[in-house]
């Protein structure tokens, strides 16, 4: 040990650092702790720089450790609408107890005046039913909008909805995957509706449907912080009169005066929204890093917080998935990734706030090279390292395979008949986890 500490042969540096870093008794120690462990026995020039490069390029460390840095992406406020109800947003409040046959609320909000409509509906609402509801309750009052902002709920991005919007000249602005800030306005309104209903709903929570009309009026009659007036006044130019509250000093203005007042309100509204957006952007940007400049071909990690996992506990699952290559730069804040077949149901377009740069291993030999395929009886095969899980797809049983020499992002679901040359591993998995396969076996009906 003393000789190594004095000379520190360059060709052995990777060996010296690999052993402490890979042993379970030392864990994934990070820069400082890895350096301290190595210094107990070895020393060489520029050791700290070498250790930092090694740890930064550790694929396993990047995958499992949480990021302590601020997320990427400065706030990009949506353009201020040119007039009332030209640009709206909508969202669903799901999984409510049944009330007059309804179990869901559609919230529709004008992005300029902040005026809203709260419509009772069903969680299973179809695209045709959604269009009919919007026609009867919103468009008959305000006309069709130019744009609609929504999340990526299946009903909002269905082919029928897209085709209908196209025919009506409406442009849909759907959020990127797992980035609810795109439609933050609807999220805020949803919370306001839920808070109102909590106050007045019965113990059995079966009368919320009857409360939506008063909830809508209460919301529209309350001063909105970003526009400095109530949505009702922003939309109509005067405050509403209702029982129990004295009306304003004068009755409704004459037509000409009312039109002038309404025009003045709209001007003040746009100016107020612009100022509110500037303040909001300044506050938000203090909590994020500057937008990265990635290009097509770069590899990035995807935050796994919102991705469902088949592993028993999400708490112990990988924090970051990937790395995945960028195939398209949609904007300076949005990128499209190439995802593996196992993530087929995930929309591949993401905001930079859920992405993180992949640091490639810059040290030769740090990561083992991917093994070549093996030809068995004229067919290409890869070696199975581990069987991780099983599932039922249609009538066949599939197993989640970890391939020898490949990172977890290459894991894939394979049918049982693809594992003929891995019978020992298959038997070991079925013996170790009999409950995993038993729950998928057919049972005879009596």
Phi, psi and omega in degrees: 000322181295321179295318180296323182294326181280318186265314177058068181304133184299322184290348180258002184300315182295327179291317181299321184275332184293318185299306178298326184289329185265346183285137181293335182288340177256344177070187172273089195283345182085179186301299188297315184288324176297316179299317180296320179296316182293321183293344178296332185234339188226162176201141174202162181299144179058031181300316183299316180296320180296315180297318179299318179297320182295312182294318180298328181268005180289113183296318181296319180297316180296330184283323190257340185272138177290150177277128179265003181269161175295148177292160177284162165101100173293156182289134177241089182300146176293151179301144178288128182299153181282338181196173180297137174061019171275337181222121184232170171227152174216158183202165179246137168260109189262172169058042174270155175295152182300134176217110185054037178084355180261150178222019186204152177235129173265119177258127181240125187231132173283128185286342179270301185275346183070008177294144186226156171235137180246115189241125177286137179205196182244148178299330181270019182303137179268170180298320178295318179293323177297315179297320179295320179295317179295322180295314185286330189248339185236303186294330178294337181266325190235354185081172180279144181276171174276321181225151173231126176261132179209171172277191184262033174303142186303325181292328184280335183246015178294158182297324179295315179297317179299316182294319179296315179299322180297317180293329181272358181075028180257131178262124180272129177247087181275147181289161172284168183297130174059038177225075185294346181296340177304320180242052181297331180300313180294323179298319180294316180296319178302318179296322179295319179297312181299320180296317179299313183295324178300325181293321193244355182288153178287172180301321181277357175057037184248014180238012184297331179302322181285347183267351187296324181297313179288328176296318179296315180296316181298319179294312183290340181266357180264143180296132180264129189298326185279342181244351175072019178202174178283148175304327179299311180293322179299328182274320187250343178092001177209161179275147181283154174258136176209161189301138174093346181239126179299144178286170180294174189301326181235160180288185181303136182294160175296163188306309183297314180296323180294318178297319178296318179296319180295319178297319179296318179299317181296320178296313179297325181297311180298317179295319179295319179295320179298316178295319179296322179295320179297316179295315181297318180295317180298317180292317182293317186294342176291340182258011180227162175271162178298151185294128180288158178248083178264158180232167178301132182104337176294150178255139181225157172269147178249128178300125184271007185302322185259003182265124180294146182235149176271357179286155186301324184224127177291336182297327181257007179280167179300136179286327183233138180254148179122210004284152180239140180283146174279127180253343179203135174261102184284320174205180181290353179244352188229133182227149175255132184247159170268114181257153180287164180303331180293346179247034186301328183275000182266128177295125192276011181255127188226148173281151183298340182293340179253013179243161181209139183295137174274126177267109181290152177288120183264003182253124182300128178090355180297316177250136179293142179292146179293131182290151176285159177291157178248136179267117179239116181052042176082002181242143178286134177222154175239152185279131177279127177267321185201145171260123191259327185195174175217160180205164178255126176233109185067237180257002184245156179264133179240149180240141177275120188252132168261120186270140182295126179086003182242149180288163183303333181294347178266358175304145183214154176273126182233140176293157185301325183288352174277355187248029182299328181268010178234039185298323181296314179296323180295316179295321179296319179294314182295329178285319182287327183231065182298329181293333181293321181272330182297324183289347180257355182285150180289145173244142182281132178273134180273000000 
